[in-house]
Amino acid sequence: MTTTERNPAVQTLLECTLARHKTMFLATSGSDGSWVSGVYFAEDGPQRLVLVLRSGAGR
């Protein structure tokens, strides 16, 4: 998701959340059913994340 609008309160919340937590859960669903997995991430510049997924995990 991208936006050209900037909201300082949202930006501050995002920065604080990313600084405190380096893992999250990523979930999706499709014709094969639902999928969820824990992921690690690292910041790679302002508002850019690199996700590390483990193949085959989460089913």
C-alpha positions in Angstrom: 0.0 0.0 0.0 1.3 3.4 -0.9 0.0 6.9 -0.3 1.2 10.4 -1.1 -0.4 11.8 2.0 1.8 12.2 5.1 0.3 12.0 8.6 2.8 12.9 11.3 0.9 10.9 14.0 0.8 7.8 11.9 4.5 8.2 10.9 5.5 8.4 14.6 3.4 5.4 15.5 4.9 3.4 12.7 8.5 4.3 13.6 7.9 3.4 17.3 6.3 0.1 16.4 9.1 -0.9 14.1 11.7 0.1 16.6 10.2 -2.1 19.3 9.2 -5.2 17.3 11.3 -7.0 14.7 8.8 -9.8 14.1 5.2 -10.0 13.0 2.7 -12.4 11.6 1.8 -12.4 8.0 -1.4 -14.1 6.9 -3.3 -14.6 3.7 -5.8 -17.0 2.1 -6.5 -18.4 -1.3 -8.0 -21.4 -3.0 -5.6 -23.7 -1.1 -6.8 -22.4 2.2 -5.4 -20.0 4.7 -1.7 -19.4 5.5 0.0 -17.7 8.4 3.6 -17.5 9.4 5.8 -15.5 11.7 8.3 -13.3 9.8 11.4 -11.4 10.8 12.0 -8.0 9.2 14.7 -5.4 9.0 14.4 -1.8 8.0 16.2 -1.0 4.7 15.7 2.8 4.6 12.8 5.0 5.5 9.5 3.1 5.2 11.1 0.1 3.5 11.2 -3.3 5.1 12.9 -6.5 4.1 11.0 -9.6 5.2 12.6 -13.0 6.0 10.3 -15.9 5.4 11.0 -19.6 6.1 9.9 -21.7 3.2 7.2 -24.3 4.1 6.4 -22.9 7.5 3.0 -21.9 8.7 0.6 -24.5 7.3 
